[in-house]
Amino acid sequence: MKFQKTFYKNGKPIILTFRSLQPGDAKRAMYWINSFVDEKAYLGIQKMVTLREEKKWLSGTLSEIKKNNVVVLQALHKNSFVGSCEIRKRKLSSDSHTADIGISVSRNFRCIGLGKFLMRWVMKEAKSKWKIKIVTLKVFGKNEPAITLYKKLGFKIAGEIPQGFKHYSKYETQVIMYKKL
């Protein structure tokens, strides 16, 4: 599966390519994830990853995709990752009707509708494949742009965990959100 879509930034078209992860993506993914570490973005990864670590992560994720436990959609611009959204179904029978979603978008590609597009696409795919009823996510309480996006997509706040995340050396509120499909 591979397709293109045009987005606009400051009135200028940006053509992005969308596809799933591929076995040769480790180096591209390493550079991309390390850009978020440089930015000190509100993500779970907060130290530079090595190529070896990224190869291990990629191998595990590709294995989960083959087992039909994960759906991933990557956005690329000029052969570099600029966005990614992943949804993982839960494995226990008691919550097999739910899935967890995560998203990240490169700084220069935010606020153009990419995040909304990625999330809608993977949720639609997961609902079709797995018949899930609820999607959940966790977000840093200070990440107001992300929370605003999630609310626009129909997510509701289930609760907060004070000091539930650590952002480098400072503890931050973790917000738990959900959406019924």
Summary of the structure (lengths in Angstrom):
residues: 181
radius of gyration: 16.1
end to end distance: 24.0
largest distance: 47.8
contacts: 517
relative contact order: 0.14
helix: 36%
strand: 40%
